[in-house]
Amino acid sequence: MPAVQETVERVRRIDVDQYRYGFETQIESDKAPKGLSEDTVRFISAKKNEPAWMLEWRLEAYRRWLTMTEPTWARVDYPKIDYQDIYYYAAPKPKKTLSSIDEIDPEILKTYEKLGIPLREVAILEGVEPPPGGPPSANRKIAVDAVFDSVSVATTFQKELKAAGVIFMPISEAIREHPELVQKYLGTVVPTSDNYFATLNSAVFSDGSFVYVPPGVRCPMELSTYFRINERNTGQFERTLIIADKGSYVSYLEGCTAPQRDENQLHAAVVELVTLDDAEIKYSTVQNWYPGNSEGKGGIYNFVTKRGDCRGKNSKISWTQVETGSAITWKYPSCILRGDNSSGEFYSIAISNGFQQVDSGTKMIHLGKNTSSRIISKGIAAGKSQNTYRGLVSAHRKATGARNYTACDSLLIGDKCGAHTVPYVEAKNSSATFEHEATTSKISEDVLFYCIQRGLSQEEAVGLVVNGFVKDVLQQLPMEFAVEAQKLISISLEGSVG
Amino acid sequence: MNVVAKTETGRALGDAFAVARDRLPGKGKIADQRRQAFEAYERSGLPHRRIEDWKYTDLRALMREVLPLAPAPDAAALGRAAAAVKLRAIDGVRRLVLVDGAFAPDLSDLGNLEKGLGIRPLREVLDAGDGALSARAFATDISNPMVALNGAMATDGVVIEIADGTVLAQPLHIVHVASGTAPASMFTRSLLRLGRDTNVTLVESYLAGEGAKAYQAHDGLIVAIGDNARLDHVRLVEDAIDAFNISSATISLGAHAHLNTFGLTSGGHVSRYQLTVTCAGEGSKVETNGVNLINGTQHADTTLFMDHAVPHCASREIFRAVVDDRAHSVFQGRIIVRPDAQKTDAKMMTRALLLSDDAEADNKPELEIFADDVTCGHGATTGALDESLLFYMRARGLPEKEAQALLIQAFVGEAIESIASDALREVAIATAQRWLEARA
């Protein structure tokens, strides 16, 4: 079909110049010597002024990592990674202690401007209040932790959050300031020995966010972390730990971008969430790492372990993700439904273009009684990309009354891409009720014809159909990100059916 | 990939192969292929849970070792086999019996072959040095260790050829009987080739003679369906309750060919059925249906690989598992739509019914799609019997087991109904009925 061929061409053309975040910031940085050894681990730990127990924890992970092999079961294909050819730590050189926005390195400020966030949002980002009488949206507060390569460059609204009892700070600071909390929870959801990349992360993680919401507190604002990889040849290994104590609630957003380079860069993060009795965490991600160029050169390897532990009864964790970036994505945000009546949700849109490879999904592990989970996954494959949903739903012997509903749909645009569904449904309890359904289709000619006949252009019609297709997921995103995500989706699919 | 230290049992099998090698039918090229297949098997050994395809059926834990070859059946063994065959006889079929891995001509119906039907024992074909047929018998994918082992060790089987245009009125029935009293392995491999415009019904049964126990049946079936041909296939696994059944079938379809296959597993301690169906000709159509009815500590695995290699083909899979006591049912279904297989229409539905809190059902229905103009879907459900339906029937005076039996019948009915032949459908229903009665 010529139209489809044209689509492929157009999508490919769009790919190259549509990545708006591919610029590089010229900034002097402080790096660890290249390569990985015990000394690298010690270097990072020393840079962060860590207590001895933390260094020991890292070294143990490092020694463990040496005995492990890289997993090969995912449907992704990439050349062998040389772990000695990576800088494990890179930080912009600090000029002096900052007391106001003007003192932050102007290059970094410019970076945030260029990332497409309007200046007003930059002001919010850097912790400057909008002028009184401004538009109401300007008054909406989001506390941001901005992570630039291996360090957090700014964390906003710390004071106001502190007043509410919420701790929101870079994890490197939390290790020093709240060691009792970090020690109690770090590595309890994703153990250091969990998997190859999580173990590597445990050894060399440099920064990330730490959140603790005390009992009964509803976090007064959205929390957010913006990850930026800037330096060449570096890996980013961030670690996020969020604890929602009894009866608390927090909504957390995460965004990520990286410059356009010919080399592949490794991003191996670990995210751990813990909810105690009656608590809820809503975790949203808009992942837009550099996906590589039209020949599949360059791009980020996004090998991430994200897991939430519904430790308390009636607790809830919900993951929402919009995945458009990365050359390779390997991530399965999961929920361990340990507490009775706890529930887990996973909403995902994964769009792949060019030569991108996505192997993503979730795991819902039902351990407690009357636990429930819901999975809505939408995969859109275009160009020469491969898009795999891989999900596990399991009910333990004691998980009486466990329920799951899974719907995963795939849409193919063009005939050079692939969309795959690999669900694992494991039931060891007779009262478990699991339902799974999946479909794969292309945009129906009838639907397009209907729209065009009513005066929509081809592009508008496709946009309408695709937005309808992903609506279930977008509705779960917090306002700010929903707008961003919708923009992303229109970029990825603009003119995709010719 | 997996470098495995050789276990004692692995070594024992290696020795067994070295000893048996000269007695296995087929010389020259076939002997080479057997050796290659055995080496391929030896490299991986018995598959275990770290191999993705064997995640739920860890033969190292479940089977531990491959038993040595069963000796050829003596008169007593043949007598016990004859009794077992008689007990499960199906009317109006042409019976072909394999006892302890050897074709048993005296128990088989070889008289009055219809025009266009050719039947020969595999051993005879290999001994006669029929190059083309032998090559087909060993043209299997030896990357699967159990297929490789079957190829290396196969002692006998039946080779059936249907000439173009033949419509067989009488179904063919291959009966596998284990009759030896000492635990041993049987390795059989059969070939079926349907010419153009043919129509054939094939039934396969796995039975045990009295006293046969803890045996291992390793079977292979290779089928080629010609253009415009139709094959109806019914497979019934009623092995002894402590036996192992590891079988693989490879079926390919020509243009506008039609396959309707149904499998029912109620016997065996551990069973694994690996079915690979390839739509190699445009316009072909496949219906694959299956039922597991298991209890006690039974483990039954159906692994299906549906390969849409060309455009305009359709496939439907319906699978039902009823799992009681501490039994474990596994269904792995993979539909692949190759890059140019546009207009493919594939649907797969798997449902598991758990009757006990210790039962386990694992479902892995996969879609692997490389073409954009297709309709593909799969569904999977797992659950218990509907309490409100049970209550409705019990309120009307039905005992609990009877009410359950009715619901189970309805549950598996959808898959059984797909059998085209009325007589064979009745045979499958009777088999299911026996399981339900044993349960009551």
Interface residues (C-beta under 8 A of the other chain):
Chain A: M1 V4 T72 W73 R397 S410 L412 I413 G414 D415 K416 C417 G418 A419 H420 T421 V422 P423 Y424 V425 E426 A427 K428 N429 S430 S431 A432 T433 F434 E435 H436 E437 A438 T439 T440 S441 K442
Chain B: M1 E52 P339 D340 Q342 A352 L354 L355 S356 D357 D358 A359 E360 A361 D362 N363 K364 P365 E366 L367 E368 I369 F370 A371 D372 D373 V374 T375 C376 G377 H378 G379 A380 T381 T382 G383 A384
